[in-house]
């Protein structure tokens, strides 16, 4: 006989999305249980994005977890684009009428959310294995999982699938009920983390004949750098020395000259993919974040797109439990997908404009050059980038 837990919302996935939704609902008196397959230490060891849109930072504050972010995070009022050695600055704050982005590591905001859940005795169950949704098209869905050899059952009103691209949530929906859109790019990003001073105060997106590069940062003493590499490359192909030499070759000479190098403390290659699943609701199962959509990291939209899903779910559930109003839940998929596809468009555009595509014909290559030239010469085009980069409104 399985041990039974009763709650209002069962959340699969203990990353930022699941924890954020759990925290926001708790503040409104709505009970939830979060099931996470990995250990807490594992979740906190994942190196992920760190550029937060205005809407995300506002949501962190609403969840009562913005204090350390506001103290330690870095507000960026602009972003730089290098075109074959010439650096151009996009003034985000001026072009958007005051909006900015914040650089604050995903690991840190996840830690803040964990501490907030601990402080409120939130139910976050780690190392929950064999998680499975059941009866998701009924009014009494439930989850089962095993932990330490024992079987458990979670009875709930709704199930939230925030368990990533490879999670069980999306796979629980019959293939005939969903449509998947996917684009796989013919290259990856080799990224390293190093305990070195960032080369620039703001992010630099660099397009060069050798390929794309990105100079990012986690703090004043922690840098995150990327170079575009062929899909067949492995981490073993890239020594630290080779990485630094290649990065310098793709940056403006004055930037390369002041680049501080050092041993990498993390090194990995990420393939680039665009993916959307429609719809994002099936019965009383709601998908959020990477379980429903993935973007290339070029536009820094992955974590931020997940945050908008959580925003819509949170408000829809508050309306349902406080007023019996299910309209927000009924329109969740349509509302979320509108913003998801706009983020997809922006990430695809940034990726297409800044990378070198293998076997690209001369016509497309010339168009790519003209696209970037037009963008850099047009205030209207720069305003469009700025508006999307700081984040479209929820």
C-alpha positions, -999 to 999 in steps of 0.1 A, spaced: 0 0 0 15 33 -11 19 62 14 -5 89 3 1 126 4 -27 151 -3 -20 185 -18 -36 210 -42 -8 213 -68 17 185 -76 49 199 -92 73 176 -111 108 192 -112 127 211 -85 146 235 -106 139 273 -106 105 270 -123 91 244 -99 105 261 -68 93 295 -79 57 283 -85 57 265 -52 69 296 -34 44 320 -51 15 296 -45 25 292 -8 24 329 -2 -12 328 -14 -21 299 9 -21 273 -19 -5 240 -10 20 222 -33 45 193 -33 76 194 -55 91 162 -67 128 163 -79 146 133 -93 181 145 -84 196 155 -51 196 191 -39 234 193 -43 231 181 -79 205 207 -87 227 234 -73 258 222 -92 242 228 -126 258 257 -144 231 276 -163 222 311 -177 225 342 -157 208 370 -177 174 379 -161 148 400 -178 130 428 -160 99 406 -156 119 378 -140 135 400 -114 100 415 -106 87 379 -101 116 371 -78 107 401 -56 70 391 -56 81 357 -44 100 373 -15 134 360 -28 148 392 -44 169 405 -15 202 389 -23 196 392 -61 192 430 -56 223 432 -34 247 410 -55 232 409 -90 246 433 -116 222 456 -135 233 459 -171 220 489 -190 234 478 -223 248 449 -244 276 449 -270 278 433 -305 311 429 -323 310 426 -360 343 414 -374 364 433 -349 343 464 -345 324 468 -312 290 484 -311 270 491 -279 232 488 -277 219 511 -250 190 489 -236 179 514 -210 177 544 -234 160 524 -262 134 509 -240 126 539 -219 143 526 -187 143 488 -188 175 468 -181 186 432 -175 203 417 -144 232 393 -144 227 368 -115 235 332 -118 208 306 -120 226 286 -94 223 315 -70 186 322 -76 179 285 -72 197 286 -38 176 316 -28 144 297 -37 155 266 -18 162 287 13 128 304 10 110 271 7 130 258 38 119 289 57 83 282 50 86 244 55 78 239 18 75 203 7 103 196 -17 111 159 -21 145 151 -36 156 118 -51 120 110 -60 124 81 -85 100 67 -111 77 97 -109 46 91 -130 14 112 -136 -19 93 -136 -55 101 -145 -45 135 -159 -77 139 -179 -99 135 -148 -107 158 -119 -86 136 -96 -51 133 -111 -23 119 -90 14 113 -90 33 82 -79 70 79 -71 94 58 -51 119 70 -25 143 48 -4 125 18 -17 90 29 -6 61 38 -29 43 71 -25 12 86 -41 4 124 -43 -33 132 -47 -38 167 -62 -60 190 -82 -34 199 -108 -1 186 -120 27 209 -132 54 194 -155 85 215 -149 109 186 -153 128 197 -184 130 185 -220 138 148 -211 113 147 -182 83 124 -179 56 151 -181 54 157 -218 59 120 -225 27 114 -205 6 131 -231 -5 109 -260 15 117 -292 -18 122 -311 -27 150 -287 4 172 -292 23 188 -320 61 193 -318 81 219 -337 119 216 -338 149 231 -354 184 217 -347 213 240 -355 244 225 -372 268 237 -344 272 239 -307 286 262 -280 318 253 -261 315 271 -228 340 275 -200 337 290 -165 369 306 -151 378 325 -120 390 355 -139 379 391 -141 354 396 -169 368 412 -200 340 437 -202 313 452 -179 286 441 -203 280 410 -225 297 409 -258 281 390 -287 308 386 -314 304 376 -350 335 368 -369 346 348 -400 359 322 -375 325 318 -359 305 332 -330 317 340 -295 301 353 -264 318 370 -234 295 368 -204 300 368 -166 286 356 -133 303 381 -110 333 405 -109 356 375 -104 338 348 -124 336 348 -162 316 327 -186 329 325 -222 316 306 -253 328 298 -288 308 282 -316 322 248 -325 313 220 -349 288 194 -335 313 166 -338 338 184 -315 343 171 -280 355 188 -248 387 167 -250 395 184 -283 397 217 -266 425 224 -241 422 256 -221 450 271 -242 433 263 -275 400 278 -262 416 311 -251 435 315 -284 403 309 -304 383 333 -283 409 360 -287 409 355 -325 371 361 -326 371 393 -305 381 429 -313 419 433 -309 416 458 -280 392 434 -261 414 404 -268 444 423 -255 429 428 -221 413 393 -218 424 377 -185 429 339 -189 432 311 -164 423 275 -158 387 265 -166 367 253 -136 339 239 -159 339 231 -196 311 217 -217 296 217 -252 259 224 -257 241 217 -290 217 245 -301 181 236 -306 147 253 -309 117 233 -298 80 240 -290 53 216 -279 17 226 -285 -6 227 -265 10 232 -231 -20 217 -213 -35 183 -215 -64 176 -190 -51 188 -157 -14 185 -166 2 218 -174 37 220 -190 61 248 -181 97 257 -191 119 233 -209 93 205 -207 74 225 -233 100 247 -251 137 252 -257 155 281 -273 191 285 -284 210 304 -256 219 332 -280 191 355 -268 192 345 -231 155 335 -233 154 299 -218 151 306 -181 131 338 -188 105 320 -210 100 295 -181 95 324 -158 66 338 -179 50 303 -179 52 304 -141 37 339 -140 7 328 -160 2 296 -141 5 314 -107 -21 340 -115 -44 315 -131 -43 293 -100 -48 322 -76 -79 332 -95 -91 296 -95 -86 290 -58 -97 324 -46 -126 331 -69 -134 298 -86 -124 314 -119 -109 288 -143 -106 311 -173 -68 317 -167 -62 279 -165 -83 274 -197 -64 300 -216 -30 292 -201 -16 273 -232 -27 299 -257 -14 328 -236 19 312 -228 25 301 -263 21 336 -277 50 348 -257 70 315 -262 69 319 -299 80 355 -297 110 344 -277 116 317 -302 116 343 -330 141 365 -312 165 336 -304 163 323 -339 170 358 -353 200 364 -330 214 329 -338 209 333 -376 225 367 -376 256 360 -356 268 325 -364 287 310 -392 266 283 -409 285 254 -425 279 250 -463 260 282 -465 256 295 -500 271 329 -509 237 346 -512 226 337 -477 260 347 -463 258 381 -480 222 385 -466 234 377 -431 261 404 -434 236 430 -447 211 420 -419 237 429 -393 248 460 -411 212 472 -413 206 464 -376 236 483 -364 228 514 -386 191 516 -377 178 529 -344 144 513 -350 161 479 -355 182 484 -323 151 493 -304 135 461 -315 165 441 -302 165 461 -269 127 456 -264 131 418 -269 164 415 -249 150 431 -217 119 410 -221 85 415 -236 58 421 -210 40 391 -194 
